[in-house]
Amino acid sequence: MRIKTPTAIQIQNAITSMWNGRMTVYGNKSVFNEVTKITEIENDVVLAKDIPCRISFKTISKVSEQDGAFKTVQEIKLFCAPEIEIVEGSRLVITQNDMTNTYEKSGTPAMYTYHQEIILSLVEDCLLYT
């Protein structure tokens, strides 16, 4: 639970003012079937929608051990509120700067008082433009 002092609210507002993206989180959900009395798993269910967020990109160049050549790798990091639960295997559709892409969660969240950071992987065949 976050403390709601005037300073804490100012800090939270400063952080969230940089979140210019919106995301929808898809995942699996357990649903109890009243007819069969069995708990079933529903796949690809919307777990959270229109959540403010920000993604940042960091390009990392490194030398490949196999051929000694430089290989460029891009690190994609998601910033969002700490109360948003994004579990391993979730699929995220994020729109930022008029571009919509699909990502998969690939890391454990780094939790902070006012935000969380999660490393994502781009789903290559799901590039969308708005």
C-alpha positions as CSV (number, residue, x, y, z in Angstrom):
1,M,0.0,0.0,0.0
2,R,1.4,3.4,-1.0
3,I,1.5,6.3,1.4
4,K,-0.7,9.2,0.2
5,T,1.3,12.2,1.6
6,P,1.4,15.4,-0.5
7,T,5.1,14.6,-1.4
8,A,4.2,11.0,-2.3
9,I,1.4,12.2,-4.6
10,Q,3.8,14.6,-6.3
11,I,6.3,11.8,-6.9
12,Q,3.6,9.5,-8.2
13,N,2.2,12.2,-10.5
14,A,5.7,13.0,-11.9
15,I,6.4,9.4,-12.7
16,T,3.0,8.7,-14.3
17,S,3.1,11.9,-16.3
18,M,5.7,10.2,-18.5
19,W,3.5,7.2,-19.2
20,N,2.2,8.0,-22.7
21,G,1.3,4.4,-23.7
22,R,-1.7,2.2,-23.0
23,M,-1.7,-1.5,-22.7
24,T,-4.1,-4.5,-22.6
25,V,-3.0,-7.6,-20.8
26,Y,-4.0,-11.0,-22.0
27,G,-3.6,-14.3,-20.1
28,N,-5.2,-17.4,-18.7
29,K,-8.0,-17.3,-16.2
30,S,-9.5,-20.1,-14.1
31,V,-13.3,-20.2,-14.3
32,F,-15.6,-22.5,-12.3
33,N,-18.1,-24.2,-14.5
34,E,-21.4,-24.5,-12.6
35,V,-22.8,-27.2,-14.8
36,T,-19.8,-29.6,-14.7
37,K,-18.5,-28.4,-11.3
38,I,-15.0,-28.3,-12.8
39,T,-12.6,-25.4,-12.8
40,E,-11.5,-24.8,-16.4
41,I,-8.8,-22.6,-17.9
42,E,-9.8,-19.9,-20.4
43,N,-7.0,-18.9,-22.6
44,D,-6.2,-15.4,-24.0
45,V,-8.6,-13.6,-21.8
46,V,-8.4,-9.8,-21.2
47,L,-7.1,-9.5,-17.7
48,A,-6.6,-5.7,-17.7
49,K,-7.4,-3.0,-20.3
50,D,-6.4,0.6,-21.1
51,I,-3.7,0.6,-18.4
52,P,-1.3,3.6,-18.5
53,C,2.3,2.6,-19.2
54,R,5.5,3.4,-20.9
55,I,7.9,1.3,-22.8
56,S,11.6,2.2,-23.3
57,F,14.1,0.8,-25.7
58,K,17.8,0.2,-25.1
59,T,20.1,-1.0,-27.8
60,I,22.9,-3.2,-26.7
61,S,25.8,-4.2,-29.0
62,K,27.9,-7.2,-28.1
63,V,30.4,-9.5,-29.8
64,S,29.1,-12.9,-30.7
65,E,31.1,-15.8,-29.3
66,Q,30.5,-17.9,-32.4
67,D,31.8,-15.7,-35.2
68,G,33.3,-12.7,-33.4
69,A,30.9,-10.3,-35.1
70,F,28.9,-7.6,-33.4
71,K,25.3,-8.4,-32.7
72,T,22.7,-5.8,-31.8
73,V,20.1,-6.7,-29.2
74,Q,17.3,-4.5,-28.1
75,E,16.1,-4.4,-24.5
76,I,12.4,-3.5,-24.1
77,K,11.4,-2.3,-20.7
78,L,7.8,-1.7,-19.5
79,F,7.0,0.8,-16.8
80,C,3.6,0.6,-15.1
81,A,1.8,0.9,-11.7
82,P,3.0,-1.6,-9.1
83,E,-0.6,-2.8,-8.4
84,I,-0.9,-4.2,-12.0
85,E,-0.3,-7.9,-11.9
86,I,1.4,-9.2,-15.0
87,V,2.2,-12.9,-14.7
88,E,4.8,-14.9,-16.6
89,G,3.4,-15.9,-20.0
90,S,1.1,-12.9,-20.3
91,R,0.7,-11.3,-23.7
92,L,0.6,-7.5,-23.8
93,V,-0.7,-5.3,-26.6
94,I,0.8,-1.8,-26.1
95,T,0.1,1.4,-28.0
96,Q,2.6,4.2,-27.7
97,N,3.5,7.0,-30.2
98,D,0.8,5.8,-32.6
99,M,2.4,2.4,-32.9
100,T,0.8,-0.8,-31.5
101,N,2.9,-3.9,-30.8
102,T,2.5,-7.2,-29.1
103,Y,4.9,-8.3,-26.4
104,E,5.4,-11.2,-24.1
105,K,6.6,-10.9,-20.5
106,S,10.0,-12.4,-20.2
107,G,11.2,-11.2,-16.8
108,T,10.3,-11.0,-13.2
109,P,9.1,-7.5,-12.3
110,A,11.4,-5.1,-10.5
111,M,9.0,-3.6,-7.9
112,Y,9.5,-0.1,-6.6
113,T,7.3,2.1,-4.4
114,Y,5.6,4.0,-7.3
115,H,6.1,1.8,-10.3
116,Q,7.3,-1.6,-11.6
117,E,9.7,-2.4,-14.5
118,I,9.4,-5.6,-16.6
119,I,11.6,-6.7,-19.4
120,L,9.5,-7.7,-22.5
121,S,10.1,-9.6,-25.7
122,L,8.6,-8.4,-29.0
123,V,6.3,-10.9,-30.7
124,E,7.8,-10.5,-34.2
125,D,4.7,-11.5,-36.3
126,C,2.3,-9.2,-34.5
127,L,3.3,-5.7,-35.6
128,L,0.3,-3.4,-35.8
129,Y,0.0,0.3,-36.7
130,T,-2.8,2.6,-35.6
